[in-house]
Amino acid sequence: MTTTLKIDFVSDVSCPWCAVGLASLQLALARLAADVKADISFQPFELNPNMVPEGEDTTEHLRNKYGSTPEQAAVIRETIRARGAELGFTFNLDKRSRIYNTFDAHRLLHWAHLEGDALQLALKQALLKAYFTDGEDPSNHAVLARVAGEVGLDTKRANEILASDAYAAEVRAQEQFYQRQGISSVPAVIINDRHLISGGQPPEVFERALRQIAAGQ
């Protein structure tokens, strides 16, 4: 018998470990396909909610926020690149020269969820690729609308949403909800509203946890 799990994936499109965690989760679900299905919803979290519109140089940002030296940042970048390569996700972090605000990306993801879970997943994956693989600006409205169209969403409607404050209140409410639940770093993978898996874990960790949760239902 197949068990269906509710999964809320709290994350940001500018978070490299969120890309790693999503790829790991999907691989784990593929391995469990005969026994476990998942209803995945992507929930908003902004790593840099007060980021200026023009963004900030990545190296400068990491130094200011985490105290990372250029050498430490280089080691972290290589670790992320290698983890992504193991999972089939390409990080071209040399192209990611700036960190940007992602609130508008979250508004589009909220809309995509209303259009269907498959479209939200496709948009999430496409936005992660646009930023981490292609080095595009995830705060740029033209980029966001184009990516939305590429995954099957209506480009005209995407532009209308971006030009307005549509879904802003809903996204803020969801951000605040998860902050009240104690989520302060991402990815945070919440299963059946009860079980939390934090960080960009390997597929084996997700697989073992999902199997145990499914068996215990």
Secondary structure, DSSP 8 states (H G I E B T S, - for coil): --EEEEEEEEE-TT-HHHHHHHHHHHHHHHHTTTTEEEEEEEEE--S-TT--TT-EEHHHHHHHHH---HHHHHHHHHHHHHHHHHHT----TTT--EE---HHHHHHHHHHHHH-HHHHHHHHHHHHHHHHTT---TT-HHHHHHHHHHTTS-HHHHHHHHTTTTTHHHHHHHHHHHHHTT--SS-EEEETTTEEEESS--HHHHHHHHHHHHHH-
